[in-house]
Amino acid sequence: MSIAIVTGASSGIGTELVRQLESYTDNVDEIWAIARRENLLEELKSKTKLKVKPIPLDLTDLKSLDTLSQMLNEAKSEVSVLINCAGYGKFGSWADIENSEALGMIDLNCRALVGVTNVALPFMKSGSKILQVCSISSFQPLPLMSVYAASKVFVLNYSRALWKELRPRGITVTTLCPGWVDTAFFKTATATKNPKAVTKYTFMQSPERVVKQGLTAMKKGRMLSIVGFQNKLLYVMNKLLPVKMVMSTWIKTQK
Ligand SMILES: NC(=O)c1ccc[n+]([C@@H]2O[C@H](COP(=O)([O-])OP(=O)(O)OC[C@H]3O[C@@H](n4cnc5c(N)ncnc54)[C@H](OP(=O)(O)O)[C@@H]3O)[C@@H](O)[C@H]2O)c1
């Protein structure tokens, strides 16, 4: 049996990934959908023709990685697609965000992403695909989203290095960088002591568009996929302009 693993499948981009996946793969028999809210994972069964196995796990708990590893060993399945989408952000200065939340972002966005990738890789072979959901916030240091943006820098650099490492094995790693996407991300991000720290969400993108581009890039084995012309421009500008200027401009756009 050949499976696709999708983390963060209960909401937003992850749910849309599950919905669209069947159009981009011809060798997936079952989607293993991972997140904490089991009821939302159950609902995915009606959103795709592919078989869905809901796997309720808190990926910030290291025991969850053991559970997933054990399930893969028992199933003896091939993982033909791995999509790491689970993640969250928080808006505000260092003082506005609880320490547990700051560390939680690192645990989920970075540690769990590496952990799930390492658990899945032994079950992947030539032709298998990995999609890492990153963000344009990985292009620059972002005051008022400092930990979140830094966690995505980790995802970008880790995933690109893995793309190179895994090339000889014929496994591709695609890093997807959307801008603002219309999901429940903002509900979580604004639940801080300063919910209005970041309020200008320019060039909001739909999950449908982001996922369509991400899965196309994954299918082609692209290393990096930036969603939207303005975000591609941002990527280039960030390479050319002084970092202090880039940070000041970002702060000004939020005033
Ligand atoms: N929305 C944006 O503007 C935007 C922009 C760029 C990148 N992204 C990235 O896109 C990804 C998906 O975000 P989204 O916009 O779709 O937000 P979302 O709708 O809030 O989805 C977040 C997903 O992560 C899961 N999750 C959260 N904590 C978890 C945990 N401890 N263990 C397992 N799963 C957990 C959530 O499920 P449960 O709560 O059920 O566990 C949910 O399925 C994230 O990596 C985010 O950084 C988002």
The ligand as an SDF file (V2000), in Angstrom:
LIG
                    3D

 48 52  0  0  0  0  0  0  0  0999 V2000
   -2.4550   31.4180    6.9350 N   0  0  0  0  0  0  0  0  0  0  0  0
   -1.3660   32.0780    6.6010 C   0  0  0  0  0  0  0  0  0  0  0  0
   -1.3770   33.3330    6.4120 O   0  0  0  0  0  0  0  0  0  0  0  0
   -0.0920   31.3140    6.3580 C   0  0  0  0  0  0  0  0  0  0  0  0
    0.9070   31.9260    5.5850 C   0  0  0  0  0  0  0  0  0  0  0  0
    2.0910   31.2670    5.3390 C   0  0  0  0  0  0  0  0  0  0  0  0
    2.2870   30.0030    5.8710 C   0  0  0  0  0  0  0  0  0  0  0  0
    1.3260   29.4240    6.6350 N   0  0  0  0  0  0  0  0  0  0  0  0
    1.6040   28.0970    7.2090 C   0  0  0  0  0  0  0  0  0  0  0  0
    0.6250   27.1930    6.7420 O   0  0  0  0  0  0  0  0  0  0  0  0
    0.5150   26.1070    7.6700 C   0  0  0  0  0  0  0  0  0  0  0  0
   -0.9480   25.8300    7.9280 C   0  0  0  0  0  0  0  0  0  0  0  0
   -1.5390   26.9710    8.5220 O   0  0  0  0  0  0  0  0  0  0  0  0
   -3.0210   27.4370    8.1930 P   0  0  0  0  0  0  0  0  0  0  0  0
   -2.9330   28.7940    7.6400 O   0  0  0  0  0  0  0  0  0  0  0  0
   -3.7460   26.3970    7.4440 O   0  0  0  0  0  0  0  0  0  0  0  0
   -3.5910   27.5900    9.6930 O   0  0  0  0  0  0  0  0  0  0  0  0
   -4.7070   26.7540   10.4760 P   0  0  0  0  0  0  0  0  0  0  0  0
   -5.9610   26.7580    9.6870 O   0  0  0  0  0  0  0  0  0  0  0  0
   -4.7150   27.3310   11.8410 O   0  0  0  0  0  0  0  0  0  0  0  0
   -4.1300   25.2670   10.5060 O   0  0  0  0  0  0  0  0  0  0  0  0
   -3.1040   24.8600   11.3880 C   0  0  0  0  0  0  0  0  0  0  0  0
   -3.0770   23.3510   11.4370 C   0  0  0  0  0  0  0  0  0  0  0  0
   -2.0160   22.9280   12.3230 O   0  0  0  0  0  0  0  0  0  0  0  0
   -2.5470   21.9510   13.2150 C   0  0  0  0  0  0  0  0  0  0  0  0
   -1.8740   21.9520   14.5020 N   0  0  0  0  0  0  0  0  0  0  0  0
   -1.7490   23.0040   15.3520 C   0  0  0  0  0  0  0  0  0  0  0  0
   -1.1270   22.5950   16.4740 N   0  0  0  0  0  0  0  0  0  0  0  0
   -0.8670   21.2580   16.3230 C   0  0  0  0  0  0  0  0  0  0  0  0
   -0.2600   20.2910   17.1380 C   0  0  0  0  0  0  0  0  0  0  0  0
    0.2360   20.5940   18.3510 N   0  0  0  0  0  0  0  0  0  0  0  0
   -0.1710   19.0110   16.6850 N   0  0  0  0  0  0  0  0  0  0  0  0
   -0.6620   18.6920   15.4740 C   0  0  0  0  0  0  0  0  0  0  0  0
   -1.2450   19.5730   14.6370 N   0  0  0  0  0  0  0  0  0  0  0  0
   -1.3510   20.8470   15.0680 C   0  0  0  0  0  0  0  0  0  0  0  0
   -4.0070   22.3760   13.3850 C   0  0  0  0  0  0  0  0  0  0  0  0
   -4.8080   21.2740   13.8210 O   0  0  0  0  0  0  0  0  0  0  0  0
   -5.3540   21.0270   15.3080 P   0  0  0  0  0  0  0  0  0  0  0  0
   -5.6230   22.3620   15.9280 O   0  0  0  0  0  0  0  0  0  0  0  0
   -6.5830   20.1880   15.0730 O   0  0  0  0  0  0  0  0  0  0  0  0
   -4.2620   20.2760   15.9820 O   0  0  0  0  0  0  0  0  0  0  0  0
   -4.3720   22.7550   11.9680 C   0  0  0  0  0  0  0  0  0  0  0  0
   -4.7400   21.6250   11.2350 O   0  0  0  0  0  0  0  0  0  0  0  0
    1.3110   26.5200    8.8980 C   0  0  0  0  0  0  0  0  0  0  0  0
    2.5650   25.8560    8.8960 O   0  0  0  0  0  0  0  0  0  0  0  0
    1.5130   28.0190    8.7190 C   0  0  0  0  0  0  0  0  0  0  0  0
    2.6740   28.4850    9.3450 O   0  0  0  0  0  0  0  0  0  0  0  0
    0.1360   30.0450    6.8860 C   0  0  0  0  0  0  0  0  0  0  0  0
  1  2  1  0
  2  3  2  0
  2  4  1  0
  4  5  1  0
  4 48  2  0
  5  6  2  0
  6  7  1  0
  7  8  2  0
  8  9  1  0
  8 48  1  0
  9 10  1  0
  9 46  1  0
 10 11  1  0
 11 12  1  0
 11 44  1  0
 12 13  1  0
 13 14  1  0
 14 15  2  0
 14 16  1  0
 14 17  1  0
 17 18  1  0
 18 19  2  0
 18 20  1  0
 18 21  1  0
 21 22  1  0
 22 23  1  0
 23 24  1  0
 23 42  1  0
 24 25  1  0
 25 26  1  0
 25 36  1  0
 26 27  1  0
 26 35  1  0
 27 28  2  0
 28 29  1  0
 29 30  1  0
 29 35  2  0
 30 31  1  0
 30 32  2  0
 32 33  1  0
 33 34  2  0
 34 35  1  0
 36 37  1  0
 36 42  1  0
 37 38  1  0
 38 39  2  0
 38 40  1  0
 38 41  1  0
 42 43  1  0
 44 45  1  0
 44 46  1  0
 46 47  1  0
M  CHG  2   8   1  16  -1
M  END
$$$$
